[in-house]
Amino acid sequence: DGGWPTLRQDVDTPADLRAARLLGLGTHTAALWTAPHYPGVMPNQGTVASFDPQDRSGTVLLDDGRQVAFDAPAFDASGLRLLRLGQRVRLEWRAGHISALNLITM
């Protein structure tokens, strides 16, 4: 086996995640399940809906129309200096909250 760890359940779809939940989830996968969105579905992109440069927090509009807040530590983790309204960002999640956001580059 070359010393590589094995997976108990491959997770490629929300249905796979539901099946894996029955086996028991690891820390990172469990965070997907408890996100403030559809269980088992973590949006990885959104559009900046608001941003306060003074307190470095704001909201992101998800593609399904919901707004999710991010705080100063999430903005600080991005390494950015400013966000503009309407800007598309890639979202990183931890424990059901945005932990960082980054500009989408091609």
C-alpha distance (Angstrom), angle and dihedral (degrees) to the residues before:
residue distance angle dihedral
D1 . . .
G2 3.81 . .
G3 3.81 92.5 .
W4 3.78 93.8 -76.1
P5 3.82 117.7 144.5
T6 3.76 116.2 -114.6
L7 3.77 130.2 -130.8
R8 3.76 121.1 -123.8
Q9 3.80 91.3 -157.0
D10 3.79 131.3 8.8
V11 3.82 109.0 -131.6
D12 3.80 115.2 -155.4
T13 3.80 102.0 134.7
P14 3.82 138.5 31.6
A15 3.82 88.0 -102.9
D16 3.81 89.6 55.0
L17 3.80 89.3 51.3
R18 3.80 91.5 52.4
A19 3.81 90.0 51.1
A20 3.81 91.6 47.8
R21 3.79 90.4 50.8
L22 3.80 88.8 64.3
L23 3.82 88.9 57.7
G24 3.80 93.7 46.8
L25 3.79 126.7 -92.6
G26 3.77 130.7 -117.5
T27 3.81 120.9 -125.7
H28 3.80 98.0 -90.8
T29 3.79 95.6 41.7
A30 3.82 90.9 47.4
A31 3.81 88.4 56.3
L32 3.81 87.9 60.4
W33 3.78 90.2 54.5
T34 3.82 94.7 50.9
A35 3.80 97.1 45.8
P36 3.82 116.6 130.4
H37 3.81 89.5 -109.9
Y38 3.73 136.2 61.4
P39 3.78 107.8 -25.2
G40 3.77 107.7 -97.7
V41 3.79 96.7 9.2
M42 3.80 120.1 100.3
P43 3.80 114.6 -174.6
N44 3.79 108.1 -137.6
Q45 3.80 97.1 -164.4
G46 3.77 138.3 44.4
T47 3.79 144.0 155.9
V48 3.80 123.0 -104.5
A49 3.82 105.9 -110.5
S50 3.81 98.3 173.7
F51 3.79 137.9 1.8
D52 3.80 131.2 -178.5
P53 3.82 108.9 -160.0
Q54 3.82 90.9 -164.9
D55 3.80 96.7 61.1
R56 3.85 94.6 20.5
S57 3.80 94.3 -130.2
G58 3.77 135.1 114.0
T59 3.76 146.7 133.8
V60 3.78 136.3 -79.9
L61 3.79 123.2 -148.1
L62 3.79 109.4 -136.8
D63 3.78 120.0 -144.4
D64 3.82 90.7 -105.1
G65 3.83 91.1 59.1
R66 3.80 99.9 -101.9
Q67 3.79 121.2 127.8
V68 3.80 119.9 -136.6
A69 3.79 123.2 -169.0
F70 3.78 125.5 -131.5
D71 3.79 125.0 -163.0
A72 3.81 134.4 -142.6
P73 3.84 94.5 -90.3
A74 3.84 89.9 55.8
F75 3.80 90.9 49.2
D76 3.81 91.7 45.3
A77 3.82 90.4 51.5
S78 3.79 88.3 58.5
G79 3.80 93.9 64.9
L80 3.81 89.2 -136.9
R81 3.79 125.2 134.8
L82 3.80 98.6 -154.8
L83 3.79 142.9 5.5
R84 3.78 126.0 -150.5
L85 3.79 126.1 -146.5
G86 3.79 110.8 -99.8
Q87 3.80 93.6 24.1
R88 3.82 115.1 139.6
V89 3.79 114.3 -127.3
R90 3.78 137.0 -175.6
L91 3.80 112.3 -125.2
E92 3.78 128.9 -142.1
W93 3.79 118.4 -163.5
R94 3.79 135.1 -155.2
A95 3.79 124.5 177.0
G96 3.80 92.1 -13.3
H97 3.82 96.6 -52.6
I98 3.78 133.7 96.2
S99 3.79 105.3 -95.5
A100 3.82 97.6 177.1
L101 3.77 140.3 -5.0
N102 3.78 127.7 -156.1
L103 3.75 136.8 -172.9
I104 3.79 115.6 -98.7
T105 3.78 110.1 -118.6
M106 3.77 128.1 -176.5
